Amino acid sequence: MDIRLKPELEAMIREDLQRGPYSSAEDLIEQAISQLHEREDYLAQHRARIAQEIEEGWRSAKEEPLMDAEEVEAAIEERMKSWRNSKP
């Protein structure tokens, strides 16, 4: 399969290859696609719960102080890590 990339995307890949642990563009793209699929699988499997938690968060935001961005990112990362570890 041949894929044509926009010059901006090619530049991003070159930068990632220079600074990252990837041995080739193919390796980087394989990792990116794997992570994308993992995220999409997670969202599909947890869509109803996510919608419920958004609604609960909206209600609680009206009543309690909000979390800052770092706290939110840490909580999301912890949930993703937990989900990854629970996959067969």
Phi and psi restraints in degrees (range 20) as a CNS / XPLOR table:
assign (resid 1 and name C) (resid 2 and name N)
       (resid 2 and name CA) (resid 2 and name C) 1.0 -101.5 20.0 2
assign (resid 2 and name N) (resid 2 and name CA)
       (resid 2 and name C) (resid 3 and name N) 1.0 134.2 20.0 2
assign (resid 2 and name C) (resid 3 and name N)
       (resid 3 and name CA) (resid 3 and name C) 1.0 -127.2 20.0 2
assign (resid 3 and name N) (resid 3 and name CA)
       (resid 3 and name C) (resid 4 and name N) 1.0 130.9 20.0 2
assign (resid 3 and name C) (resid 4 and name N)
       (resid 4 and name CA) (resid 4 and name C) 1.0 -97.7 20.0 2
assign (resid 4 and name N) (resid 4 and name CA)
       (resid 4 and name C) (resid 5 and name N) 1.0 130.9 20.0 2
assign (resid 4 and name C) (resid 5 and name N)
       (resid 5 and name CA) (resid 5 and name C) 1.0 -111.5 20.0 2
assign (resid 5 and name N) (resid 5 and name CA)
       (resid 5 and name C) (resid 6 and name N) 1.0 150.0 20.0 2
assign (resid 5 and name C) (resid 6 and name N)
       (resid 6 and name CA) (resid 6 and name C) 1.0 -65.4 20.0 2
assign (resid 6 and name N) (resid 6 and name CA)
       (resid 6 and name C) (resid 7 and name N) 1.0 148.1 20.0 2
assign (resid 6 and name C) (resid 7 and name N)
       (resid 7 and name CA) (resid 7 and name C) 1.0 -54.7 20.0 2
assign (resid 7 and name N) (resid 7 and name CA)
       (resid 7 and name C) (resid 8 and name N) 1.0 -36.1 20.0 2
assign (resid 7 and name C) (resid 8 and name N)
       (resid 8 and name CA) (resid 8 and name C) 1.0 -63.5 20.0 2
assign (resid 8 and name N) (resid 8 and name CA)
       (resid 8 and name C) (resid 9 and name N) 1.0 -39.0 20.0 2
assign (resid 8 and name C) (resid 9 and name N)
       (resid 9 and name CA) (resid 9 and name C) 1.0 -71.0 20.0 2
assign (resid 9 and name N) (resid 9 and name CA)
       (resid 9 and name C) (resid 10 and name N) 1.0 -39.5 20.0 2
assign (resid 9 and name C) (resid 10 and name N)
       (resid 10 and name CA) (resid 10 and name C) 1.0 -60.0 20.0 2
assign (resid 10 and name N) (resid 10 and name CA)
       (resid 10 and name C) (resid 11 and name N) 1.0 -41.1 20.0 2
assign (resid 10 and name C) (resid 11 and name N)
       (resid 11 and name CA) (resid 11 and name C) 1.0 -63.3 20.0 2
assign (resid 11 and name N) (resid 11 and name CA)
       (resid 11 and name C) (resid 12 and name N) 1.0 -41.0 20.0 2
assign (resid 11 and name C) (resid 12 and name N)
       (resid 12 and name CA) (resid 12 and name C) 1.0 -62.8 20.0 2
assign (resid 12 and name N) (resid 12 and name CA)
       (resid 12 and name C) (resid 13 and name N) 1.0 -41.3 20.0 2
assign (resid 12 and name C) (resid 13 and name N)
       (resid 13 and name CA) (resid 13 and name C) 1.0 -64.1 20.0 2
assign (resid 13 and name N) (resid 13 and name CA)
       (resid 13 and name C) (resid 14 and name N) 1.0 -44.0 20.0 2
assign (resid 13 and name C) (resid 14 and name N)
       (resid 14 and name CA) (resid 14 and name C) 1.0 -59.4 20.0 2
assign (resid 14 and name N) (resid 14 and name CA)
       (resid 14 and name C) (resid 15 and name N) 1.0 -42.9 20.0 2
assign (resid 14 and name C) (resid 15 and name N)
       (resid 15 and name CA) (resid 15 and name C) 1.0 -61.5 20.0 2
assign (resid 15 and name N) (resid 15 and name CA)
       (resid 15 and name C) (resid 16 and name N) 1.0 -45.1 20.0 2
assign (resid 15 and name C) (resid 16 and name N)
       (resid 16 and name CA) (resid 16 and name C) 1.0 -63.9 20.0 2
assign (resid 16 and name N) (resid 16 and name CA)
       (resid 16 and name C) (resid 17 and name N) 1.0 -36.6 20.0 2
assign (resid 16 and name C) (resid 17 and name N)
       (resid 17 and name CA) (resid 17 and name C) 1.0 -65.8 20.0 2
assign (resid 17 and name N) (resid 17 and name CA)
       (resid 17 and name C) (resid 18 and name N) 1.0 -36.8 20.0 2
assign (resid 17 and name C) (resid 18 and name N)
       (resid 18 and name CA) (resid 18 and name C) 1.0 -69.9 20.0 2
assign (resid 18 and name N) (resid 18 and name CA)
       (resid 18 and name C) (resid 19 and name N) 1.0 -36.3 20.0 2
assign (resid 18 and name C) (resid 19 and name N)
       (resid 19 and name CA) (resid 19 and name C) 1.0 -105.2 20.0 2
assign (resid 19 and name N) (resid 19 and name CA)
       (resid 19 and name C) (resid 20 and name N) 1.0 -12.6 20.0 2
assign (resid 19 and name C) (resid 20 and name N)
       (resid 20 and name CA) (resid 20 and name C) 1.0 -104.4 20.0 2
assign (resid 20 and name N) (resid 20 and name CA)
       (resid 20 and name C) (resid 21 and name N) 1.0 178.6 20.0 2
assign (resid 20 and name C) (resid 21 and name N)
       (resid 21 and name CA) (resid 21 and name C) 1.0 -87.1 20.0 2
assign (resid 21 and name N) (resid 21 and name CA)
       (resid 21 and name C) (resid 22 and name N) 1.0 17.0 20.0 2
assign (resid 21 and name C) (resid 22 and name N)
       (resid 22 and name CA) (resid 22 and name C) 1.0 -86.8 20.0 2
assign (resid 22 and name N) (resid 22 and name CA)
       (resid 22 and name C) (resid 23 and name N) 1.0 137.2 20.0 2
assign (resid 22 and name C) (resid 23 and name N)
       (resid 23 and name CA) (resid 23 and name C) 1.0 -87.0 20.0 2
assign (resid 23 and name N) (resid 23 and name CA)
       (resid 23 and name C) (resid 24 and name N) 1.0 -17.3 20.0 2
assign (resid 23 and name C) (resid 24 and name N)
       (resid 24 and name CA) (resid 24 and name C) 1.0 -159.7 20.0 2
assign (resid 24 and name N) (resid 24 and name CA)
       (resid 24 and name C) (resid 25 and name N) 1.0 167.0 20.0 2
assign (resid 24 and name C) (resid 25 and name N)
       (resid 25 and name CA) (resid 25 and name C) 1.0 -62.2 20.0 2
assign (resid 25 and name N) (resid 25 and name CA)
       (resid 25 and name C) (resid 26 and name N) 1.0 -36.3 20.0 2
assign (resid 25 and name C) (resid 26 and name N)
       (resid 26 and name CA) (resid 26 and name C) 1.0 -61.7 20.0 2
assign (resid 26 and name N) (resid 26 and name CA)
       (resid 26 and name C) (resid 27 and name N) 1.0 -41.9 20.0 2
assign (resid 26 and name C) (resid 27 and name N)
       (resid 27 and name CA) (resid 27 and name C) 1.0 -62.8 20.0 2
assign (resid 27 and name N) (resid 27 and name CA)
       (resid 27 and name C) (resid 28 and name N) 1.0 -45.4 20.0 2
assign (resid 27 and name C) (resid 28 and name N)
       (resid 28 and name CA) (resid 28 and name C) 1.0 -61.0 20.0 2
assign (resid 28 and name N) (resid 28 and name CA)
       (resid 28 and name C) (resid 29 and name N) 1.0 -46.6 20.0 2
assign (resid 28 and name C) (resid 29 and name N)
       (resid 29 and name CA) (resid 29 and name C) 1.0 -66.3 20.0 2
assign (resid 29 and name N) (resid 29 and name CA)
       (resid 29 and name C) (resid 30 and name N) 1.0 -39.0 20.0 2
assign (resid 29 and name C) (resid 30 and name N)
       (resid 30 and name CA) (resid 30 and name C) 1.0 -60.0 20.0 2
assign (resid 30 and name N) (resid 30 and name CA)
       (resid 30 and name C) (resid 31 and name N) 1.0 -44.2 20.0 2
assign (resid 30 and name C) (resid 31 and name N)
       (resid 31 and name CA) (resid 31 and name C) 1.0 -63.4 20.0 2
assign (resid 31 and name N) (resid 31 and name CA)
       (resid 31 and name C) (resid 32 and name N) 1.0 -43.9 20.0 2
assign (resid 31 and name C) (resid 32 and name N)
       (resid 32 and name CA) (resid 32 and name C) 1.0 -62.6 20.0 2
assign (resid 32 and name N) (resid 32 and name CA)
       (resid 32 and name C) (resid 33 and name N) 1.0 -44.6 20.0 2
assign (resid 32 and name C) (resid 33 and name N)
       (resid 33 and name CA) (resid 33 and name C) 1.0 -66.2 20.0 2
assign (resid 33 and name N) (resid 33 and name CA)
       (resid 33 and name C) (resid 34 and name N) 1.0 -40.1 20.0 2
assign (resid 33 and name C) (resid 34 and name N)
       (resid 34 and name CA) (resid 34 and name C) 1.0 -60.7 20.0 2
assign (resid 34 and name N) (resid 34 and name CA)
       (resid 34 and name C) (resid 35 and name N) 1.0 -44.2 20.0 2
assign (resid 34 and name C) (resid 35 and name N)
       (resid 35 and name CA) (resid 35 and name C) 1.0 -66.4 20.0 2
assign (resid 35 and name N) (resid 35 and name CA)
       (resid 35 and name C) (resid 36 and name N) 1.0 -38.0 20.0 2
assign (resid 35 and name C) (resid 36 and name N)
       (resid 36 and name CA) (resid 36 and name C) 1.0 -62.5 20.0 2
assign (resid 36 and name N) (resid 36 and name CA)
       (resid 36 and name C) (resid 37 and name N) 1.0 -46.5 20.0 2
assign (resid 36 and name C) (resid 37 and name N)
       (resid 37 and name CA) (resid 37 and name C) 1.0 -63.7 20.0 2
assign (resid 37 and name N) (resid 37 and name CA)
       (resid 37 and name C) (resid 38 and name N) 1.0 -39.7 20.0 2
assign (resid 37 and name C) (resid 38 and name N)
       (resid 38 and name CA) (resid 38 and name C) 1.0 -61.1 20.0 2
assign (resid 38 and name N) (resid 38 and name CA)
       (resid 38 and name C) (resid 39 and name N) 1.0 -44.5 20.0 2
assign (resid 38 and name C) (resid 39 and name N)
       (resid 39 and name CA) (resid 39 and name C) 1.0 -64.9 20.0 2
assign (resid 39 and name N) (resid 39 and name CA)
       (resid 39 and name C) (resid 40 and name N) 1.0 -44.2 20.0 2
assign (resid 39 and name C) (resid 40 and name N)
       (resid 40 and name CA) (resid 40 and name C) 1.0 -63.9 20.0 2
assign (resid 40 and name N) (resid 40 and name CA)
       (resid 40 and name C) (resid 41 and name N) 1.0 -40.7 20.0 2
assign (resid 40 and name C) (resid 41 and name N)
       (resid 41 and name CA) (resid 41 and name C) 1.0 -60.8 20.0 2
assign (resid 41 and name N) (resid 41 and name CA)
       (resid 41 and name C) (resid 42 and name N) 1.0 -45.5 20.0 2
assign (resid 41 and name C) (resid 42 and name N)
       (resid 42 and name CA) (resid 42 and name C) 1.0 -59.4 20.0 2
assign (resid 42 and name N) (resid 42 and name CA)
       (resid 42 and name C) (resid 43 and name N) 1.0 -48.2 20.0 2
assign (resid 42 and name C) (resid 43 and name N)
       (resid 43 and name CA) (resid 43 and name C) 1.0 -62.4 20.0 2
assign (resid 43 and name N) (resid 43 and name CA)
       (resid 43 and name C) (resid 44 and name N) 1.0 -41.6 20.0 2
assign (resid 43 and name C) (resid 44 and name N)
       (resid 44 and name CA) (resid 44 and name C) 1.0 -64.6 20.0 2
assign (resid 44 and name N) (resid 44 and name CA)
       (resid 44 and name C) (resid 45 and name N) 1.0 -40.4 20.0 2
assign (resid 44 and name C) (resid 45 and name N)
       (resid 45 and name CA) (resid 45 and name C) 1.0 -75.1 20.0 2
assign (resid 45 and name N) (resid 45 and name CA)
       (resid 45 and name C) (resid 46 and name N) 1.0 -22.5 20.0 2
assign (resid 45 and name C) (resid 46 and name N)
       (resid 46 and name CA) (resid 46 and name C) 1.0 -120.7 20.0 2
assign (resid 46 and name N) (resid 46 and name CA)
       (resid 46 and name C) (resid 47 and name N) 1.0 18.3 20.0 2
assign (resid 46 and name C) (resid 47 and name N)
       (resid 47 and name CA) (resid 47 and name C) 1.0 -55.6 20.0 2
assign (resid 47 and name N) (resid 47 and name CA)
       (resid 47 and name C) (resid 48 and name N) 1.0 -48.7 20.0 2
assign (resid 47 and name C) (resid 48 and name N)
       (resid 48 and name CA) (resid 48 and name C) 1.0 -63.7 20.0 2
assign (resid 48 and name N) (resid 48 and name CA)
       (resid 48 and name C) (resid 49 and name N) 1.0 -44.5 20.0 2
assign (resid 48 and name C) (resid 49 and name N)
       (resid 49 and name CA) (resid 49 and name C) 1.0 -64.7 20.0 2
assign (resid 49 and name N) (resid 49 and name CA)
       (resid 49 and name C) (resid 50 and name N) 1.0 -39.9 20.0 2
assign (resid 49 and name C) (resid 50 and name N)
       (resid 50 and name CA) (resid 50 and name C) 1.0 -62.3 20.0 2
assign (resid 50 and name N) (resid 50 and name CA)
       (resid 50 and name C) (resid 51 and name N) 1.0 -44.5 20.0 2
assign (resid 50 and name C) (resid 51 and name N)
       (resid 51 and name CA) (resid 51 and name C) 1.0 -61.5 20.0 2
assign (resid 51 and name N) (resid 51 and name CA)
       (resid 51 and name C) (resid 52 and name N) 1.0 -40.8 20.0 2
assign (resid 51 and name C) (resid 52 and name N)
       (resid 52 and name CA) (resid 52 and name C) 1.0 -64.6 20.0 2
assign (resid 52 and name N) (resid 52 and name CA)
       (resid 52 and name C) (resid 53 and name N) 1.0 -42.7 20.0 2
assign (resid 52 and name C) (resid 53 and name N)
       (resid 53 and name CA) (resid 53 and name C) 1.0 -67.8 20.0 2
assign (resid 53 and name N) (resid 53 and name CA)
       (resid 53 and name C) (resid 54 and name N) 1.0 -34.0 20.0 2
assign (resid 53 and name C) (resid 54 and name N)
       (resid 54 and name CA) (resid 54 and name C) 1.0 -63.1 20.0 2
assign (resid 54 and name N) (resid 54 and name CA)
       (resid 54 and name C) (resid 55 and name N) 1.0 -44.7 20.0 2
assign (resid 54 and name C) (resid 55 and name N)
       (resid 55 and name CA) (resid 55 and name C) 1.0 -62.5 20.0 2
assign (resid 55 and name N) (resid 55 and name CA)
       (resid 55 and name C) (resid 56 and name N) 1.0 -44.0 20.0 2
assign (resid 55 and name C) (resid 56 and name N)
       (resid 56 and name CA) (resid 56 and name C) 1.0 -62.9 20.0 2
assign (resid 56 and name N) (resid 56 and name CA)
       (resid 56 and name C) (resid 57 and name N) 1.0 -40.9 20.0 2
assign (resid 56 and name C) (resid 57 and name N)
       (resid 57 and name CA) (resid 57 and name C) 1.0 -63.6 20.0 2
assign (resid 57 and name N) (resid 57 and name CA)
       (resid 57 and name C) (resid 58 and name N) 1.0 -40.3 20.0 2
assign (resid 57 and name C) (resid 58 and name N)
       (resid 58 and name CA) (resid 58 and name C) 1.0 -61.4 20.0 2
assign (resid 58 and name N) (resid 58 and name CA)
       (resid 58 and name C) (resid 59 and name N) 1.0 -44.9 20.0 2
assign (resid 58 and name C) (resid 59 and name N)
       (resid 59 and name CA) (resid 59 and name C) 1.0 -64.1 20.0 2
assign (resid 59 and name N) (resid 59 and name CA)
       (resid 59 and name C) (resid 60 and name N) 1.0 -44.7 20.0 2
assign (resid 59 and name C) (resid 60 and name N)
       (resid 60 and name CA) (resid 60 and name C) 1.0 -70.2 20.0 2
assign (resid 60 and name N) (resid 60 and name CA)
       (resid 60 and name C) (resid 61 and name N) 1.0 -29.5 20.0 2
assign (resid 60 and name C) (resid 61 and name N)
       (resid 61 and name CA) (resid 61 and name C) 1.0 -63.3 20.0 2
assign (resid 61 and name N) (resid 61 and name CA)
       (resid 61 and name C) (resid 62 and name N) 1.0 -28.1 20.0 2
assign (resid 61 and name C) (resid 62 and name N)
       (resid 62 and name CA) (resid 62 and name C) 1.0 -75.4 20.0 2
assign (resid 62 and name N) (resid 62 and name CA)
       (resid 62 and name C) (resid 63 and name N) 1.0 -20.3 20.0 2
assign (resid 62 and name C) (resid 63 and name N)
       (resid 63 and name CA) (resid 63 and name C) 1.0 -111.1 20.0 2
assign (resid 63 and name N) (resid 63 and name CA)
       (resid 63 and name C) (resid 64 and name N) 1.0 -28.9 20.0 2
assign (resid 63 and name C) (resid 64 and name N)
       (resid 64 and name CA) (resid 64 and name C) 1.0 -126.3 20.0 2
assign (resid 64 and name N) (resid 64 and name CA)
       (resid 64 and name C) (resid 65 and name N) 1.0 163.6 20.0 2
assign (resid 64 and name C) (resid 65 and name N)
       (resid 65 and name CA) (resid 65 and name C) 1.0 -64.0 20.0 2
assign (resid 65 and name N) (resid 65 and name CA)
       (resid 65 and name C) (resid 66 and name N) 1.0 147.1 20.0 2
assign (resid 65 and name C) (resid 66 and name N)
       (resid 66 and name CA) (resid 66 and name C) 1.0 -83.1 20.0 2
assign (resid 66 and name N) (resid 66 and name CA)
       (resid 66 and name C) (resid 67 and name N) 1.0 156.9 20.0 2
assign (resid 66 and name C) (resid 67 and name N)
       (resid 67 and name CA) (resid 67 and name C) 1.0 -77.8 20.0 2
assign (resid 67 and name N) (resid 67 and name CA)
       (resid 67 and name C) (resid 68 and name N) 1.0 148.9 20.0 2
assign (resid 67 and name C) (resid 68 and name N)
       (resid 68 and name CA) (resid 68 and name C) 1.0 -82.5 20.0 2
assign (resid 68 and name N) (resid 68 and name CA)
       (resid 68 and name C) (resid 69 and name N) 1.0 172.1 20.0 2
assign (resid 68 and name C) (resid 69 and name N)
       (resid 69 and name CA) (resid 69 and name C) 1.0 -58.8 20.0 2
assign (resid 69 and name N) (resid 69 and name CA)
       (resid 69 and name C) (resid 70 and name N) 1.0 -40.6 20.0 2
assign (resid 69 and name C) (resid 70 and name N)
       (resid 70 and name CA) (resid 70 and name C) 1.0 -65.1 20.0 2
assign (resid 70 and name N) (resid 70 and name CA)
       (resid 70 and name C) (resid 71 and name N) 1.0 -39.3 20.0 2
assign (resid 70 and name C) (resid 71 and name N)
       (resid 71 and name CA) (resid 71 and name C) 1.0 -65.2 20.0 2
assign (resid 71 and name N) (resid 71 and name CA)
       (resid 71 and name C) (resid 72 and name N) 1.0 -40.5 20.0 2
assign (resid 71 and name C) (resid 72 and name N)
       (resid 72 and name CA) (resid 72 and name C) 1.0 -64.4 20.0 2
assign (resid 72 and name N) (resid 72 and name CA)
       (resid 72 and name C) (resid 73 and name N) 1.0 -48.5 20.0 2
assign (resid 72 and name C) (resid 73 and name N)
       (resid 73 and name CA) (resid 73 and name C) 1.0 -60.1 20.0 2
assign (resid 73 and name N) (resid 73 and name CA)
       (resid 73 and name C) (resid 74 and name N) 1.0 -41.4 20.0 2
assign (resid 73 and name C) (resid 74 and name N)
       (resid 74 and name CA) (resid 74 and name C) 1.0 -64.4 20.0 2
assign (resid 74 and name N) (resid 74 and name CA)
       (resid 74 and name C) (resid 75 and name N) 1.0 -41.7 20.0 2
assign (resid 74 and name C) (resid 75 and name N)
       (resid 75 and name CA) (resid 75 and name C) 1.0 -65.0 20.0 2
assign (resid 75 and name N) (resid 75 and name CA)
       (resid 75 and name C) (resid 76 and name N) 1.0 -42.3 20.0 2
assign (resid 75 and name C) (resid 76 and name N)
       (resid 76 and name CA) (resid 76 and name C) 1.0 -64.2 20.0 2
assign (resid 76 and name N) (resid 76 and name CA)
       (resid 76 and name C) (resid 77 and name N) 1.0 -45.3 20.0 2
assign (resid 76 and name C) (resid 77 and name N)
       (resid 77 and name CA) (resid 77 and name C) 1.0 -61.2 20.0 2
assign (resid 77 and name N) (resid 77 and name CA)
       (resid 77 and name C) (resid 78 and name N) 1.0 -40.4 20.0 2
assign (resid 77 and name C) (resid 78 and name N)
       (resid 78 and name CA) (resid 78 and name C) 1.0 -64.0 20.0 2
assign (resid 78 and name N) (resid 78 and name CA)
       (resid 78 and name C) (resid 79 and name N) 1.0 -42.4 20.0 2
assign (resid 78 and name C) (resid 79 and name N)
       (resid 79 and name CA) (resid 79 and name C) 1.0 -65.3 20.0 2
assign (resid 79 and name N) (resid 79 and name CA)
       (resid 79 and name C) (resid 80 and name N) 1.0 -41.8 20.0 2
assign (resid 79 and name C) (resid 80 and name N)
       (resid 80 and name CA) (resid 80 and name C) 1.0 -63.7 20.0 2
assign (resid 80 and name N) (resid 80 and name CA)
       (resid 80 and name C) (resid 81 and name N) 1.0 -41.5 20.0 2
assign (resid 80 and name C) (resid 81 and name N)
       (resid 81 and name CA) (resid 81 and name C) 1.0 -62.7 20.0 2
assign (resid 81 and name N) (resid 81 and name CA)
       (resid 81 and name C) (resid 82 and name N) 1.0 -43.5 20.0 2
assign (resid 81 and name C) (resid 82 and name N)
       (resid 82 and name CA) (resid 82 and name C) 1.0 -62.0 20.0 2
assign (resid 82 and name N) (resid 82 and name CA)
       (resid 82 and name C) (resid 83 and name N) 1.0 -42.8 20.0 2
assign (resid 82 and name C) (resid 83 and name N)
       (resid 83 and name CA) (resid 83 and name C) 1.0 -64.9 20.0 2
assign (resid 83 and name N) (resid 83 and name CA)
       (resid 83 and name C) (resid 84 and name N) 1.0 -44.2 20.0 2
assign (resid 83 and name C) (resid 84 and name N)
       (resid 84 and name CA) (resid 84 and name C) 1.0 -59.2 20.0 2
assign (resid 84 and name N) (resid 84 and name CA)
       (resid 84 and name C) (resid 85 and name N) 1.0 -42.1 20.0 2
assign (resid 84 and name C) (resid 85 and name N)
       (resid 85 and name CA) (resid 85 and name C) 1.0 -69.5 20.0 2
assign (resid 85 and name N) (resid 85 and name CA)
       (resid 85 and name C) (resid 86 and name N) 1.0 -21.9 20.0 2
assign (resid 85 and name C) (resid 86 and name N)
       (resid 86 and name CA) (resid 86 and name C) 1.0 -90.0 20.0 2
assign (resid 86 and name N) (resid 86 and name CA)
       (resid 86 and name C) (resid 87 and name N) 1.0 -10.0 20.0 2
assign (resid 86 and name C) (resid 87 and name N)
       (resid 87 and name CA) (resid 87 and name C) 1.0 -71.5 20.0 2
assign (resid 87 and name N) (resid 87 and name CA)
       (resid 87 and name C) (resid 88 and name N) 1.0 141.8 20.0 2
